[in-house]
């Protein structure tokens, strides 16, 4: 038999017990948060986790409120401070505004004044091509082919179709002729929600004639003199905001009075220099106010 012997075990060094740890005793008279004999600030006690969660939630709500407050202030500033040479499209949709493309006025002939430069242009002539001053359709809208006209100029008869009563159409046409209407530029479109917009720019010889057409021939202090198709009774809109008005552009904002029929109609007459504008928006049910105000403001900027 073979006998196996185990190898001798390697001796190991004895394990010394750990040195005793002296307790840290605060020194009387020292402020809170220090430890005697260490010279280091003690770690402050941690608040319960529940309190920290409440604090984080509160901070998140404060941040959300701050973001909305800044966004609201920015929107109000943007709608009241439209750039007068490069008009923004006001693309925010959350409050009902439409996404218009960036608008730029057509160039003036060299040295020509604007329509509201009373010193250099007392007649209020628009020296820029009126067809280039018609507000373009917002993004996604369907163009109204009936308002394209010939070479961008619309026949007077097509414009007169906006008025509801045939005898009144003849009356308006005669007033336009008597006051020397030169030509009409127009554009129309329908947005996805069914709102139908028509914009007409009528040019006369002088600013005085355009203002006379607005104040005496087409509107009164209370309401328009001639009814637009789609509505029964019209009145001046007392809620039309000052932010949608432009200096030097005379604005008569009009709305269909209740009760509405199958659709509601909003309209506005504008004058700037020798140009008179008519803007009409209609929609089945109710015609929203915000895109109407936006459209009036942007068209006013282009005419100013």
C-alpha positions in Angstrom: 0.0 0.0 0.0 1.1 3.5 -0.8 1.0 5.9 2.1 0.1 9.6 1.3 1.3 12.2 3.7 -0.1 15.7 3.8 2.4 18.5 3.3 3.1 20.6 6.3 0.8 23.6 6.6 2.3 27.0 6.0 2.2 29.0 9.2 0.2 32.3 8.9 0.8 35.5 10.8 -1.5 36.1 13.6 -4.3 38.6 12.8 -4.1 41.7 15.0 -7.4 43.0 16.3 -8.5 46.4 14.9 -7.5 49.5 16.9 -10.3 50.7 19.1 -12.2 53.7 17.6 -12.7 56.6 19.9 -16.1 58.2 19.9 -16.4 61.7 18.5 -17.6 64.0 21.2 -18.8 67.5 20.4 -17.0 70.2 22.1 -19.1 72.4 24.3 -19.6 75.9 22.8 -18.9 74.9 19.2 -21.5 75.6 16.6 -23.6 72.8 15.0 -22.0 70.9 12.1 -18.4 70.6 13.5 -16.7 67.5 15.0 -14.2 67.8 17.7 -10.6 66.7 16.8 -11.3 66.5 13.0 -11.3 70.1 11.8 -14.0 69.1 9.1 -17.6 70.1 8.7 -19.9 67.4 9.7 -22.4 66.2 7.1 -25.8 67.8 7.8 -28.7 65.5 8.5 -30.7 64.6 5.3 -34.3 65.5 5.0 -36.8 62.7 4.7 -37.2 61.5 1.1 -40.9 62.5 1.0 -40.0 66.2 1.6 -37.5 66.1 -1.2 -40.1 64.7 -3.6 -42.5 67.4 -2.7 -39.9 70.1 -3.2 -39.0 68.7 -6.7 -42.6 68.6 -7.7 -43.1 72.1 -6.6 -40.1 73.3 -8.5 -41.4 71.5 -11.7 -44.8 73.3 -11.4 -43.0 76.7 -10.9 -41.0 76.0 -14.0 -44.1 75.1 -16.0 -45.9 78.3 -14.9 -42.8 80.3 -15.8 -42.6 78.8 -19.3 -46.2 79.6 -20.0 -45.9 83.1 -18.7 -42.9 83.8 -20.9 -44.7 82.2 -23.9 -47.8 84.3 -23.3 -45.7 87.5 -23.0 -43.9 86.7 -26.2 -47.1 86.1 -28.1 -48.6 89.4 -26.9 -45.4 91.3 -27.8 -45.2 89.6 -31.2 -48.8 90.5 -32.3 -48.4 94.1 -31.2 -44.9 94.7 -32.6 -45.0 93.5 -36.2 -41.9 94.5 -38.2 -42.9 97.2 -40.7 -40.7 96.1 -43.6 -40.6 92.3 -43.2 -43.8 91.1 -41.6 -43.7 87.8 -39.8 -46.2 85.1 -40.7 -47.3 84.6 -37.1 -47.2 80.9 -37.5 -48.3 79.9 -34.0 -51.4 77.7 -34.2 -52.2 77.1 -30.6 -54.5 80.1 -30.3 -56.1 79.7 -33.8 -53.7 81.8 -35.9 -52.8 80.7 -39.3 -49.3 80.0 -40.6 -48.7 82.7 -43.2 -45.5 82.8 -45.1 -43.0 85.6 -44.3 -44.3 88.7 -46.0 -42.1 91.3 -47.8 -43.5 94.4 -49.6 -42.6 94.7 -53.3 -39.8 97.3 -53.8 -40.7 100.9 -54.5 -39.3 102.7 -57.5 -36.1 104.4 -56.5 -36.7 107.6 -54.5 -40.5 107.0 -54.3 -42.2 107.8 -50.9 -44.6 105.5 -49.1 -48.4 106.1 -49.2 -48.5 107.7 -45.8 -45.6 110.1 -46.2 -47.7 113.3 -46.1 -44.9 115.7 -46.8 -43.5 113.9 -49.9 -46.7 112.2 -51.0 -49.8 114.3 -50.2 -52.0 112.3 -52.6 -51.2 109.1 -50.8 -50.2 107.2 -53.9 -49.1 103.6 -53.7 -46.1 103.6 -56.0 -45.6 99.8 -55.5 -47.6 97.5 -57.7 -50.9 96.9 -55.9 -51.0 93.3 -57.0 -47.9 92.7 -54.8 -49.6 94.1 -51.8 -52.4 91.6 -51.6 -52.0 89.2 -48.6 -50.9 85.7 -49.7 -52.8 82.6 -48.6 -51.7 80.9 -45.4 -49.9 77.6 -45.7 -52.2 74.6 -46.5 -55.0 76.8 -47.8 -56.8 76.1 -51.2 -56.7 79.1 -53.6 -59.9 80.6 -54.9 -59.5 80.4 -58.7 -62.4 82.8 -59.2 -60.4 85.7 -57.8 -57.3 85.3 -59.9 -58.5 87.8 -62.5 -56.6 88.6 -65.6 -52.9 89.4 -65.1 -53.8 89.8 -61.5 -56.5 92.4 -62.0 -60.0 91.5 -61.1 -63.1 92.6 -63.0 -65.3 95.0 -61.1 -68.3 92.7 -61.7 -66.6 89.8 -59.9 -66.0 92.1 -56.9 -69.6 93.2 -56.9 -70.8 89.6 -56.5 -69.8 89.9 -52.8 -72.9 92.0 -52.2 -76.2 90.3 -51.5 -78.8 92.3 -53.3 -78.7 92.9 -57.1 -80.0 96.5 -56.8 -77.3 97.3 -54.3 -74.6 95.7 -56.5 -75.6 98.2 -59.2 -75.5 101.0 -56.7 -72.1 100.1 -55.4 -70.8 99.7 -59.0 -72.0 103.2 -59.8 -70.4 104.7 -56.8 -67.1 103.1 -57.7 -67.3 104.5 -61.2 -68.3 108.0 -60.0 -65.3 108.1 -57.7 -62.8 107.0 -60.3 -61.9 103.4 -59.5 -58.7 102.6 -61.3 -58.4 98.8 -60.8 -58.9 95.9 -58.3 -56.4 93.3 -57.1 -57.7 90.3 -55.2 -57.0 86.9 -53.7 -59.1 84.3 -52.0 -58.6 80.9 -50.2 -60.3 78.3 -48.0 -58.5 76.8 -45.0 -58.9 73.2 -43.7 -61.6 74.2 -41.2 -63.8 75.6 -44.0 -63.2 79.3 -43.4 -63.4 81.1 -46.8 -61.4 84.4 -47.0 -61.6 87.0 -49.7 -59.3 90.0 -49.9 -59.9 92.9 -52.4 -57.7 96.0 -52.9 -59.3 98.9 -54.8 -57.1 101.8 -56.0 -58.4 105.3 -56.5 -56.6 108.5 -57.6 -56.0 109.9 -54.1 -56.2 109.1 -50.4 -59.0 111.6 -50.0 -61.2 109.6 -52.5 -60.4 106.3 -50.8 -61.3 107.7 -47.4 -64.5 109.2 -48.8 -65.5 105.8 -50.2 -65.0 104.3 -46.7 -66.7 106.9 -44.6 -69.5 108.1 -46.9 -70.1 105.6 -49.7 -69.8 102.1 -48.2 -70.1 102.4 -44.4 -71.8 104.5 -41.7 -70.8 104.9 -38.1 -73.0 101.9 -37.0 -72.7 99.5 -39.9 -71.9 98.9 -43.6 -74.4 100.5 -46.0 -74.5 97.4 -48.2 -75.0 93.8 -47.1 -72.4 91.1 -47.9 -73.7 87.8 -49.0 -74.1 85.1 -46.3 -75.4 87.4 -43.5 -78.6 89.2 -42.6 -77.7 92.0 -40.2 -74.3 93.6 -39.6 -72.8 95.8 -37.0 -69.5 97.4 -36.0 -67.3 95.0 -34.0 -66.7 96.6 -30.6 -64.4 93.7 -29.6 -61.9 94.2 -32.4 -58.6 94.6 -30.6 -56.4 97.6 -30.9 -53.4 95.2 -31.4 -54.8 94.3 -34.8 -54.9 97.9 -35.9 -52.0 99.7 -37.6 -51.2 103.3 -37.4 -52.1 105.4 -40.5 -54.5 102.6 -41.7 -58.2 103.4 -41.1 -60.0 100.2 -40.0 -63.8 99.5 -39.9 -64.2 96.0 -38.4 -67.7 94.6 -38.9 -69.4 91.4 -37.8 -72.6 89.7 -38.5 -75.1 90.3 -35.7 -76.9 87.4 -34.0 -78.9 85.3 -34.8 -76.6 83.9 -37.5 -77.9 81.9 -40.4 -76.1 78.8 -41.8 -72.8 80.7 -41.6 -71.3 83.7 -39.8 -69.6 86.5 -41.8 -66.9 88.9 -40.6 -65.6 91.8 -42.8 -63.3 94.8 -42.5 -62.8 97.9 -44.7 -59.3 99.4 -44.6 -57.9 102.6 -46.2 -54.3 103.4 -46.5 -53.2 106.1 -49.0 -55.1 105.7 -52.3 -56.1 102.1 -51.6 -59.3 100.8 -50.1 -59.4 97.2 -49.0 -62.3 94.9 -48.2 -61.6 91.6 -46.3 -64.4 89.1 -45.9 -64.3 85.8 -43.9 -67.2 83.4 -43.7 -67.6 79.9 -42.2 -70.5 77.5 -41.5 -71.5 77.8 -37.9 -69.2 80.4 -36.3 -66.3 82.3 -38.0 -63.4 82.4 -35.5 -62.2 85.9 -34.5 -58.5 85.2 -34.2 -57.6 84.4 -37.8 -59.8 87.3 -38.9 -57.9 89.7 -36.7 -54.6 88.3 -37.8 -55.6 88.6 -41.5 -56.6 92.3 -41.0 -53.4 93.1 -39.1 -51.1 91.6 -41.8 -53.0 93.1 -44.7 -52.8 96.5 -42.9 -49.1 96.2 -42.5 -48.7 95.5 -46.2 -50.7 98.6 -47.2 -49.0 100.9 -44.7 
